[in-house]
Amino acid sequence: MSQTVLGSITLGYRPLWNRSRSLAAVQLFIEAANGSAVDAVHLIAALEELSSMATPQLLLSVQSRQLLVEMLEHAPAGDHWIEVRADWLADAAVAQRVPAAQRRGLKLVWHGTFEAWAAGVPLSTCFVKRILTMSAASSLNALQIANQRKAGAPITPQTLSPIAAGQIYEGVASRALADHCLDDQDALAIIGWPFEDVLHGHRHQPITADKKIIMRVAKAVDNDQSMEKIEAIMSEEPVLVYRFLAYVNSAALGLRTGIESLRHGLMMLGYSSLGKWLVQQLPAAADDPDLQPVKSTMVLRASLTEHLLDAGAEDSLRREVYLCGLFAELDSLLHEPLGIALNKLPLSDRIYSAAVKRTGPYAAALQMARALEGDDTKTIRAVSRTLGMQMEDVNRQLLRTLVTARAAAEQAVAKLH
């Protein structure tokens, strides 16, 4: 039955980032294919079947009012959150089911504008959290108060931030506002991330590898961890992988054949030389936490691309597909055209074709991985039809990718202590 449910829906996703700039949750957009009916009980069962304790908190955002009604009336309680849009509460079929759903144990999340919540919301006690969409006016107000507080203004009713602790914010377009929400006001999470503004702040020079990742790799080397483990940690940092491949292929090392994979490079370099190279990277390493969601998004895309292609048991092929997804938007970090950057490495032609020309055997998986990054389920279905991908398979691989996403983030934090 789970297979039937996954084949009758379209999924998309959007990450939520917390104060540590790690993955706090995932907003999972759900739409019934062609408006068909979906059994809410079996839908939840299908999601739980492919999840685990390592899966991020799921925020289920259904895209049709009828499916929300079905969820409110029949979905079993669980750890997942279910979004209820503010405008849908005007529908009696939705509003009448909210209190009973809350009593049954469903964790409901209200989603609406900042101003609408401030004006008062019916049934507000039924919601465990709220998603507040920041308008231009509310964003400006919050930033002005943040600047006043930084300038030493005393705390008065006029300098109290409108950002509430423990809530979720959407439409945060600037780095300064993200920092205020998460660092100053202890918001639970931000949906999406102000990528453009963060990258704009680094526009004058290429972005370097993250200092914390370098230290984690160095610690693994010092502890004589397996090359497989070292490779896994390095693979979480696209710039570090790129710089490493550039180094092992440099004239300074004088290797006779090109090194086109991270694993091959690690084996050729060895523990001692790798440790020395890592130490050399530290002085110029990036120490900006706001870059972490940018790079983590690339890592998530790489993992999803790998899952979508279903490379099977051949490790070398899986690594190559992962590298394709990881490098797909490397130009935004290196500040040079992607084709030029990739041509500096002896990579497989399949990687260049997919990432730059959008052709070749990896192109479909990469295109689908990109399409899944949002709520445009209509486009996702169109891409799946064009590429000949079954939505059931796509949905299953997306959920499997999310299973390990939070586990990797938590391990990263643990290994720094």
C-alpha beads as a LAMMPS data file, in Angstrom:
LAMMPS data file: protein, C-alpha beads

417 atoms
416 bonds

1 atom types
1 bond types

-500.0 500.0 xlo xhi
-500.0 500.0 ylo yhi
-500.0 500.0 zlo zhi

Masses

1 110.0

Atoms # bond

1 1 1 0.000 0.000 0.000
2 1 1 2.902 2.359 0.771
3 1 1 4.142 1.960 -2.792
4 1 1 0.723 2.955 -4.145
5 1 1 0.628 6.064 -1.959
6 1 1 4.122 7.196 -2.957
7 1 1 3.181 6.756 -6.583
8 1 1 0.082 8.930 -6.253
9 1 1 1.747 12.023 -4.785
10 1 1 4.389 14.542 -5.757
11 1 1 6.950 15.616 -3.169
12 1 1 9.233 18.621 -2.950
13 1 1 11.319 19.854 -0.034
14 1 1 12.851 22.890 1.604
15 1 1 15.348 22.875 4.507
16 1 1 14.901 24.695 7.807
17 1 1 18.084 26.014 9.431
18 1 1 18.622 26.485 13.168
19 1 1 20.869 28.675 15.295
20 1 1 23.925 26.495 14.687
21 1 1 23.221 26.796 10.933
22 1 1 22.503 23.079 10.808
23 1 1 19.513 21.268 9.365
24 1 1 16.741 21.606 11.942
25 1 1 13.861 20.212 9.904
26 1 1 12.626 19.694 6.374
27 1 1 9.445 21.159 4.927
28 1 1 7.990 18.396 2.780
29 1 1 5.530 19.619 0.160
30 1 1 2.879 17.030 -0.705
31 1 1 0.464 17.207 -3.597
32 1 1 -1.892 14.541 -4.839
33 1 1 -1.094 13.715 -8.457
34 1 1 -3.797 15.001 -10.824
35 1 1 -6.030 15.845 -7.875
36 1 1 -6.545 12.177 -6.987
37 1 1 -7.642 11.116 -3.515
38 1 1 -4.901 10.109 -1.067
39 1 1 -5.451 8.001 2.028
40 1 1 -3.999 10.047 4.893
41 1 1 -3.370 7.004 7.106
42 1 1 -1.420 5.201 4.404
43 1 1 0.455 8.380 3.506
44 1 1 1.741 8.768 7.065
45 1 1 2.574 5.039 7.131
46 1 1 4.577 5.424 3.924
47 1 1 6.544 8.363 5.335
48 1 1 7.253 6.554 8.592
49 1 1 8.299 3.415 6.739
50 1 1 11.148 5.297 5.056
51 1 1 12.110 7.417 8.054
52 1 1 14.130 6.676 11.143
53 1 1 15.397 8.309 14.318
54 1 1 17.994 10.010 12.112
55 1 1 15.443 11.627 9.804
56 1 1 15.067 15.392 10.256
57 1 1 11.890 16.753 11.785
58 1 1 9.332 16.688 8.972
59 1 1 6.957 19.591 8.408
60 1 1 4.211 18.248 6.147
61 1 1 2.856 20.975 3.891
62 1 1 -0.012 19.550 1.879
63 1 1 -0.837 21.479 -1.262
64 1 1 -4.586 20.865 -1.432
65 1 1 -7.286 21.770 1.047
66 1 1 -9.032 18.430 0.659
67 1 1 -5.884 16.498 1.540
68 1 1 -5.420 18.704 4.621
69 1 1 -8.992 17.882 5.677
70 1 1 -8.186 14.181 5.285
71 1 1 -5.010 14.579 7.335
72 1 1 -6.795 16.460 10.104
73 1 1 -9.537 13.871 10.312
74 1 1 -7.669 10.605 9.827
75 1 1 -3.886 10.974 10.115
76 1 1 -2.393 9.213 13.151
77 1 1 -0.380 11.189 15.667
78 1 1 3.395 11.111 15.344
79 1 1 6.529 13.221 15.510
80 1 1 5.733 14.996 12.244
81 1 1 4.274 18.494 12.107
82 1 1 1.297 19.303 9.867
83 1 1 1.043 22.798 8.431
84 1 1 -2.288 24.620 8.468
85 1 1 -2.393 27.719 6.282
86 1 1 -4.032 30.761 7.808
87 1 1 -6.293 31.397 4.821
88 1 1 -7.532 27.796 4.871
89 1 1 -8.839 28.282 8.401
90 1 1 -11.608 30.344 6.836
91 1 1 -12.923 27.070 5.417
92 1 1 -15.315 25.503 7.922
93 1 1 -14.231 22.004 6.818
94 1 1 -10.700 22.819 8.003
95 1 1 -11.472 24.916 11.068
96 1 1 -13.955 22.418 12.512
97 1 1 -11.390 19.607 12.385
98 1 1 -8.466 21.461 13.929
99 1 1 -9.470 21.106 17.631
100 1 1 -10.246 17.394 17.296
101 1 1 -6.972 16.798 15.438
102 1 1 -5.065 18.580 18.176
103 1 1 -6.776 16.505 20.877
104 1 1 -5.928 13.356 18.919
105 1 1 -2.262 14.255 19.232
106 1 1 -1.477 15.818 15.866
107 1 1 1.188 18.524 16.035
108 1 1 -0.257 21.399 14.052
109 1 1 1.731 24.383 12.811
110 1 1 0.018 27.635 11.852
111 1 1 1.392 29.333 8.717
112 1 1 0.591 32.901 7.834
113 1 1 1.833 36.457 7.746
114 1 1 3.533 38.170 10.613
115 1 1 0.771 40.763 10.723
116 1 1 -2.050 38.193 10.726
117 1 1 -0.736 36.469 13.842
118 1 1 -0.245 39.801 15.615
119 1 1 -3.884 40.680 14.888
120 1 1 -5.096 37.508 16.604
121 1 1 -5.719 34.001 15.303
122 1 1 -8.758 31.786 15.994
123 1 1 -7.874 28.409 17.514
124 1 1 -4.350 29.678 18.286
125 1 1 -4.004 27.305 21.252
126 1 1 -4.294 24.318 18.885
127 1 1 -0.921 25.015 17.278
128 1 1 2.413 23.850 18.682
129 1 1 4.398 26.221 16.461
130 1 1 3.846 28.975 13.972
131 1 1 5.510 29.856 10.683
132 1 1 5.570 33.610 10.266
133 1 1 6.148 35.053 6.810
134 1 1 8.156 38.257 7.007
135 1 1 6.868 41.134 4.903
136 1 1 9.008 44.084 3.837
137 1 1 7.517 46.157 6.651
138 1 1 8.017 43.578 9.409
139 1 1 11.548 42.849 8.168
140 1 1 12.459 46.535 8.257
141 1 1 10.979 46.937 11.737
142 1 1 12.950 43.973 13.082
143 1 1 16.195 45.214 11.522
144 1 1 15.731 48.721 12.900
145 1 1 15.188 47.376 16.396
146 1 1 18.188 45.047 16.019
147 1 1 20.371 48.040 15.085
148 1 1 19.046 50.077 18.010
149 1 1 19.834 47.245 20.417
150 1 1 23.357 46.888 19.004
151 1 1 23.847 50.614 19.480
152 1 1 23.067 50.177 23.169
153 1 1 19.468 51.366 23.267
154 1 1 17.711 50.360 26.503
155 1 1 15.025 47.693 26.396
156 1 1 11.678 49.441 26.173
157 1 1 8.371 48.522 24.527
158 1 1 9.656 50.387 21.468
159 1 1 12.882 48.363 21.271
160 1 1 11.349 44.935 21.842
161 1 1 11.932 42.806 18.791
162 1 1 8.858 41.416 17.026
163 1 1 10.773 38.161 16.519
164 1 1 9.587 35.551 19.040
165 1 1 11.786 32.822 20.432
166 1 1 11.008 29.249 19.455
167 1 1 9.090 30.084 16.267
168 1 1 9.815 29.577 12.566
169 1 1 10.365 32.421 10.125
170 1 1 9.995 32.560 6.358
171 1 1 10.904 35.209 3.802
172 1 1 14.112 36.196 5.581
173 1 1 15.934 37.882 2.727
174 1 1 19.012 39.296 4.428
175 1 1 21.873 37.918 6.432
176 1 1 21.395 40.579 9.100
177 1 1 17.778 39.545 9.630
178 1 1 18.719 35.861 9.762
179 1 1 21.331 36.616 12.399
180 1 1 18.835 38.653 14.411
181 1 1 16.192 35.913 14.283
182 1 1 18.508 33.060 15.211
183 1 1 21.255 34.629 17.321
184 1 1 19.539 37.542 19.050
185 1 1 15.995 36.240 19.417
186 1 1 16.532 32.461 19.500
187 1 1 14.049 31.649 16.740
188 1 1 13.610 27.935 16.260
189 1 1 14.487 27.980 12.573
190 1 1 14.452 29.838 9.292
191 1 1 12.815 28.288 6.245
192 1 1 15.201 28.655 3.346
193 1 1 18.321 30.803 3.624
194 1 1 19.363 34.258 2.303
195 1 1 21.877 32.706 -0.103
196 1 1 22.256 35.743 -2.345
197 1 1 22.977 38.146 0.495
198 1 1 25.433 35.789 2.203
199 1 1 27.323 35.157 -1.033
200 1 1 27.273 38.884 -1.845
201 1 1 29.223 39.483 1.340
202 1 1 32.010 37.290 -0.048
203 1 1 31.953 38.733 -3.556
204 1 1 35.469 40.179 -3.469
205 1 1 37.335 36.892 -3.192
206 1 1 36.702 33.152 -3.668
207 1 1 35.205 31.354 -0.694
208 1 1 37.602 28.980 1.024
209 1 1 37.028 25.676 2.769
210 1 1 35.305 25.652 6.149
211 1 1 37.651 25.665 9.118
212 1 1 35.548 23.260 11.176
213 1 1 35.488 20.654 8.407
214 1 1 39.257 20.922 7.964
215 1 1 39.721 20.381 11.691
216 1 1 37.401 17.365 11.630
217 1 1 39.361 15.809 8.779
218 1 1 42.662 16.548 10.544
219 1 1 41.349 14.935 13.728
220 1 1 40.307 11.847 11.772
221 1 1 43.779 11.650 10.233
222 1 1 45.444 12.001 13.640
223 1 1 43.236 9.208 14.977
224 1 1 44.159 6.922 12.050
225 1 1 40.546 6.633 10.964
226 1 1 39.840 4.727 7.775
227 1 1 40.211 6.438 4.417
228 1 1 36.523 5.761 3.897
229 1 1 35.674 7.805 6.996
230 1 1 38.049 10.594 6.011
231 1 1 36.516 10.674 2.544
232 1 1 33.020 10.923 4.018
233 1 1 33.950 13.953 6.127
234 1 1 35.768 15.725 3.290
235 1 1 32.781 15.121 1.013
236 1 1 30.743 17.483 3.196
237 1 1 32.809 20.451 1.975
238 1 1 32.690 21.181 -1.794
239 1 1 35.521 23.728 -1.778
240 1 1 37.803 21.427 0.226
241 1 1 37.184 18.573 -2.213
242 1 1 37.891 20.845 -5.170
243 1 1 41.095 22.264 -3.660
244 1 1 42.281 18.800 -2.711
245 1 1 41.783 17.444 -6.226
246 1 1 43.574 20.482 -7.631
247 1 1 46.478 19.834 -5.256
248 1 1 46.907 16.122 -5.966
249 1 1 46.839 16.892 -9.705
250 1 1 49.331 19.762 -9.452
251 1 1 52.738 19.676 -11.053
252 1 1 54.274 19.889 -7.577
253 1 1 53.321 16.276 -6.844
254 1 1 54.376 15.050 -10.267
255 1 1 51.971 12.141 -10.443
256 1 1 51.969 10.406 -13.820
257 1 1 48.222 9.932 -14.141
258 1 1 45.347 12.265 -13.396
259 1 1 43.449 11.815 -10.129
260 1 1 39.739 12.188 -10.821
261 1 1 38.233 10.928 -7.563
262 1 1 38.578 11.899 -3.928
263 1 1 39.204 8.322 -2.812
264 1 1 41.997 7.824 -5.351
265 1 1 43.645 11.073 -4.262
266 1 1 43.508 10.143 -0.585
267 1 1 45.068 6.748 -1.255
268 1 1 47.837 8.278 -3.345
269 1 1 48.656 11.020 -0.832
270 1 1 48.550 8.987 2.385
271 1 1 47.990 10.018 5.987
272 1 1 51.196 11.939 6.629
273 1 1 51.087 14.117 3.525
274 1 1 47.353 14.662 3.920
275 1 1 47.845 15.886 7.471
276 1 1 50.500 18.368 6.359
277 1 1 48.317 19.651 3.524
278 1 1 45.375 20.171 5.886
279 1 1 47.533 22.236 8.243
280 1 1 48.463 24.436 5.299
281 1 1 44.774 25.093 4.576
282 1 1 43.906 26.375 8.053
283 1 1 45.288 29.952 7.883
284 1 1 43.041 30.847 4.940
285 1 1 40.054 28.727 6.029
286 1 1 36.572 30.236 6.148
287 1 1 35.092 30.833 9.578
288 1 1 31.700 32.232 8.625
289 1 1 28.825 30.137 10.023
290 1 1 26.374 31.715 7.589
291 1 1 28.129 29.886 4.751
292 1 1 27.255 26.513 6.262
293 1 1 23.667 26.351 4.904
294 1 1 25.002 27.322 1.462
295 1 1 27.446 24.425 1.394
296 1 1 25.099 22.021 3.186
297 1 1 22.553 22.620 0.432
298 1 1 25.177 21.546 -2.115
299 1 1 25.904 18.413 -0.079
300 1 1 22.198 17.571 0.142
301 1 1 21.856 18.033 -3.618
302 1 1 24.853 15.762 -4.214
303 1 1 23.411 13.021 -2.023
304 1 1 20.023 13.301 -3.709
305 1 1 21.603 13.153 -7.177
306 1 1 23.434 9.991 -6.175
307 1 1 20.247 8.374 -4.859
308 1 1 18.207 9.357 -7.906
309 1 1 20.626 7.779 -10.349
310 1 1 20.599 4.591 -8.291
311 1 1 24.190 3.774 -9.140
312 1 1 23.948 0.444 -7.374
313 1 1 26.804 -1.277 -5.630
314 1 1 29.641 0.122 -7.736
315 1 1 31.385 2.500 -5.333
316 1 1 33.419 4.348 -7.951
317 1 1 30.304 5.225 -9.946
318 1 1 28.409 6.379 -6.857
319 1 1 31.298 8.651 -5.895
320 1 1 31.392 10.122 -9.370
321 1 1 27.676 10.894 -9.363
322 1 1 27.976 12.452 -5.902
323 1 1 30.857 14.621 -7.118
324 1 1 28.710 15.758 -10.041
325 1 1 25.993 16.985 -7.674
326 1 1 28.512 18.521 -5.270
327 1 1 30.238 20.578 -7.965
328 1 1 27.076 21.561 -9.872
329 1 1 27.011 25.121 -8.477
330 1 1 30.633 25.486 -7.426
331 1 1 30.941 28.646 -9.508
332 1 1 29.000 30.581 -6.854
333 1 1 31.805 29.850 -4.366
334 1 1 34.875 30.049 -6.602
335 1 1 33.747 33.167 -8.501
336 1 1 34.663 31.801 -11.910
337 1 1 32.611 30.103 -14.640
338 1 1 31.824 26.500 -13.761
339 1 1 33.195 25.181 -17.043
340 1 1 36.564 26.827 -16.457
341 1 1 36.736 25.601 -12.857
342 1 1 35.918 21.988 -13.762
343 1 1 38.289 21.984 -16.719
344 1 1 41.162 22.577 -14.299
345 1 1 40.637 19.053 -12.937
346 1 1 40.908 15.723 -14.790
347 1 1 37.291 14.876 -13.985
348 1 1 35.137 12.439 -15.863
349 1 1 33.531 13.939 -18.971
350 1 1 30.208 12.765 -17.528
351 1 1 30.523 15.264 -14.658
352 1 1 31.322 18.188 -16.982
353 1 1 28.525 17.256 -19.376
354 1 1 25.866 17.149 -16.647
355 1 1 26.989 20.168 -14.614
356 1 1 27.896 22.502 -17.487
357 1 1 26.176 21.258 -20.652
358 1 1 23.240 19.596 -18.846
359 1 1 23.617 16.535 -21.046
360 1 1 24.900 13.000 -20.617
361 1 1 24.008 10.108 -18.303
362 1 1 24.019 12.154 -15.071
363 1 1 22.032 15.132 -16.356
364 1 1 18.572 13.725 -15.606
365 1 1 19.362 12.933 -11.969
366 1 1 20.925 16.358 -11.431
367 1 1 17.994 18.125 -13.087
368 1 1 15.505 16.249 -10.920
369 1 1 17.515 16.915 -7.747
370 1 1 17.349 20.623 -8.525
371 1 1 13.635 20.508 -9.330
372 1 1 12.857 18.900 -5.969
373 1 1 14.283 21.904 -4.104
374 1 1 11.027 23.747 -3.572
375 1 1 7.239 23.678 -3.664
376 1 1 6.701 23.782 -7.423
377 1 1 5.178 20.330 -7.630
378 1 1 3.766 21.043 -11.097
379 1 1 7.286 21.521 -12.467
380 1 1 8.519 18.467 -10.576
381 1 1 5.865 16.307 -12.255
382 1 1 6.679 17.820 -15.649
383 1 1 10.388 17.109 -15.191
384 1 1 9.671 13.527 -14.134
385 1 1 7.573 12.953 -17.262
386 1 1 10.178 14.530 -19.532
387 1 1 12.980 12.460 -18.032
388 1 1 10.953 9.256 -17.859
389 1 1 11.265 8.999 -14.076
390 1 1 8.477 7.430 -12.012
391 1 1 7.264 9.681 -9.195
392 1 1 7.154 6.737 -6.822
393 1 1 10.885 6.136 -7.352
394 1 1 11.688 9.844 -7.104
395 1 1 9.709 10.227 -3.873
396 1 1 11.301 7.155 -2.369
397 1 1 14.829 8.348 -3.140
398 1 1 14.090 11.807 -1.731
399 1 1 12.917 10.301 1.556
400 1 1 15.907 7.965 1.692
401 1 1 18.220 10.925 1.196
402 1 1 16.607 12.729 4.113
403 1 1 17.017 9.708 6.394
404 1 1 20.743 10.318 6.766
405 1 1 20.787 14.096 6.397
406 1 1 20.349 14.983 10.064
407 1 1 22.510 12.125 11.297
408 1 1 25.449 13.518 9.355
409 1 1 24.885 16.989 10.811
410 1 1 24.703 15.687 14.388
411 1 1 27.846 13.600 13.947
412 1 1 29.645 16.658 12.659
413 1 1 28.810 18.598 15.828
414 1 1 29.729 15.689 18.102
415 1 1 33.146 15.211 16.547
416 1 1 34.167 18.776 17.291
417 1 1 33.871 18.205 21.057

Bonds

1 1 1 2
2 1 2 3
3 1 3 4
4 1 4 5
5 1 5 6
6 1 6 7
7 1 7 8
8 1 8 9
9 1 9 10
10 1 10 11
11 1 11 12
12 1 12 13
13 1 13 14
14 1 14 15
15 1 15 16
16 1 16 17
17 1 17 18
18 1 18 19
19 1 19 20
20 1 20 21
21 1 21 22
22 1 22 23
23 1 23 24
24 1 24 25
25 1 25 26
26 1 26 27
27 1 27 28
28 1 28 29
29 1 29 30
30 1 30 31
31 1 31 32
32 1 32 33
33 1 33 34
34 1 34 35
35 1 35 36
36 1 36 37
37 1 37 38
38 1 38 39
39 1 39 40
40 1 40 41
41 1 41 42
42 1 42 43
43 1 43 44
44 1 44 45
45 1 45 46
46 1 46 47
47 1 47 48
48 1 48 49
49 1 49 50
50 1 50 51
51 1 51 52
52 1 52 53
53 1 53 54
54 1 54 55
55 1 55 56
56 1 56 57
57 1 57 58
58 1 58 59
59 1 59 60
60 1 60 61
61 1 61 62
62 1 62 63
63 1 63 64
64 1 64 65
65 1 65 66
66 1 66 67
67 1 67 68
68 1 68 69
69 1 69 70
70 1 70 71
71 1 71 72
72 1 72 73
73 1 73 74
74 1 74 75
75 1 75 76
76 1 76 77
77 1 77 78
78 1 78 79
79 1 79 80
80 1 80 81
81 1 81 82
82 1 82 83
83 1 83 84
84 1 84 85
85 1 85 86
86 1 86 87
87 1 87 88
88 1 88 89
89 1 89 90
90 1 90 91
91 1 91 92
92 1 92 93
93 1 93 94
94 1 94 95
95 1 95 96
96 1 96 97
97 1 97 98
98 1 98 99
99 1 99 100
100 1 100 101
101 1 101 102
102 1 102 103
103 1 103 104
104 1 104 105
105 1 105 106
106 1 106 107
107 1 107 108
108 1 108 109
109 1 109 110
110 1 110 111
111 1 111 112
112 1 112 113
113 1 113 114
114 1 114 115
115 1 115 116
116 1 116 117
117 1 117 118
118 1 118 119
119 1 119 120
120 1 120 121
121 1 121 122
122 1 122 123
123 1 123 124
124 1 124 125
125 1 125 126
126 1 126 127
127 1 127 128
128 1 128 129
129 1 129 130
130 1 130 131
131 1 131 132
132 1 132 133
133 1 133 134
134 1 134 135
135 1 135 136
136 1 136 137
137 1 137 138
138 1 138 139
139 1 139 140
140 1 140 141
141 1 141 142
142 1 142 143
143 1 143 144
144 1 144 145
145 1 145 146
146 1 146 147
147 1 147 148
148 1 148 149
149 1 149 150
150 1 150 151
151 1 151 152
152 1 152 153
153 1 153 154
154 1 154 155
155 1 155 156
156 1 156 157
157 1 157 158
158 1 158 159
159 1 159 160
160 1 160 161
161 1 161 162
162 1 162 163
163 1 163 164
164 1 164 165
165 1 165 166
166 1 166 167
167 1 167 168
168 1 168 169
169 1 169 170
170 1 170 171
171 1 171 172
172 1 172 173
173 1 173 174
174 1 174 175
175 1 175 176
176 1 176 177
177 1 177 178
178 1 178 179
179 1 179 180
180 1 180 181
181 1 181 182
182 1 182 183
183 1 183 184
184 1 184 185
185 1 185 186
186 1 186 187
187 1 187 188
188 1 188 189
189 1 189 190
190 1 190 191
191 1 191 192
192 1 192 193
193 1 193 194
194 1 194 195
195 1 195 196
196 1 196 197
197 1 197 198
198 1 198 199
199 1 199 200
200 1 200 201
201 1 201 202
202 1 202 203
203 1 203 204
204 1 204 205
205 1 205 206
206 1 206 207
207 1 207 208
208 1 208 209
209 1 209 210
210 1 210 211
211 1 211 212
212 1 212 213
213 1 213 214
214 1 214 215
215 1 215 216
216 1 216 217
217 1 217 218
218 1 218 219
219 1 219 220
220 1 220 221
221 1 221 222
222 1 222 223
223 1 223 224
224 1 224 225
225 1 225 226
226 1 226 227
227 1 227 228
228 1 228 229
229 1 229 230
230 1 230 231
231 1 231 232
232 1 232 233
233 1 233 234
234 1 234 235
235 1 235 236
236 1 236 237
237 1 237 238
238 1 238 239
239 1 239 240
240 1 240 241
241 1 241 242
242 1 242 243
243 1 243 244
244 1 244 245
245 1 245 246
246 1 246 247
247 1 247 248
248 1 248 249
249 1 249 250
250 1 250 251
251 1 251 252
252 1 252 253
253 1 253 254
254 1 254 255
255 1 255 256
256 1 256 257
257 1 257 258
258 1 258 259
259 1 259 260
260 1 260 261
261 1 261 262
262 1 262 263
263 1 263 264
264 1 264 265
265 1 265 266
266 1 266 267
267 1 267 268
268 1 268 269
269 1 269 270
270 1 270 271
271 1 271 272
272 1 272 273
273 1 273 274
274 1 274 275
275 1 275 276
276 1 276 277
277 1 277 278
278 1 278 279
279 1 279 280
280 1 280 281
281 1 281 282
282 1 282 283
283 1 283 284
284 1 284 285
285 1 285 286
286 1 286 287
287 1 287 288
288 1 288 289
289 1 289 290
290 1 290 291
291 1 291 292
292 1 292 293
293 1 293 294
294 1 294 295
295 1 295 296
296 1 296 297
297 1 297 298
298 1 298 299
299 1 299 300
300 1 300 301
301 1 301 302
302 1 302 303
303 1 303 304
304 1 304 305
305 1 305 306
306 1 306 307
307 1 307 308
308 1 308 309
309 1 309 310
310 1 310 311
311 1 311 312
312 1 312 313
313 1 313 314
314 1 314 315
315 1 315 316
316 1 316 317
317 1 317 318
318 1 318 319
319 1 319 320
320 1 320 321
321 1 321 322
322 1 322 323
323 1 323 324
324 1 324 325
325 1 325 326
326 1 326 327
327 1 327 328
328 1 328 329
329 1 329 330
330 1 330 331
331 1 331 332
332 1 332 333
333 1 333 334
334 1 334 335
335 1 335 336
336 1 336 337
337 1 337 338
338 1 338 339
339 1 339 340
340 1 340 341
341 1 341 342
342 1 342 343
343 1 343 344
344 1 344 345
345 1 345 346
346 1 346 347
347 1 347 348
348 1 348 349
349 1 349 350
350 1 350 351
351 1 351 352
352 1 352 353
353 1 353 354
354 1 354 355
355 1 355 356
356 1 356 357
357 1 357 358
358 1 358 359
359 1 359 360
360 1 360 361
361 1 361 362
362 1 362 363
363 1 363 364
364 1 364 365
365 1 365 366
366 1 366 367
367 1 367 368
368 1 368 369
369 1 369 370
370 1 370 371
371 1 371 372
372 1 372 373
373 1 373 374
374 1 374 375
375 1 375 376
376 1 376 377
377 1 377 378
378 1 378 379
379 1 379 380
380 1 380 381
381 1 381 382
382 1 382 383
383 1 383 384
384 1 384 385
385 1 385 386
386 1 386 387
387 1 387 388
388 1 388 389
389 1 389 390
390 1 390 391
391 1 391 392
392 1 392 393
393 1 393 394
394 1 394 395
395 1 395 396
396 1 396 397
397 1 397 398
398 1 398 399
399 1 399 400
400 1 400 401
401 1 401 402
402 1 402 403
403 1 403 404
404 1 404 405
405 1 405 406
406 1 406 407
407 1 407 408
408 1 408 409
409 1 409 410
410 1 410 411
411 1 411 412
412 1 412 413
413 1 413 414
414 1 414 415
415 1 415 416
416 1 416 417
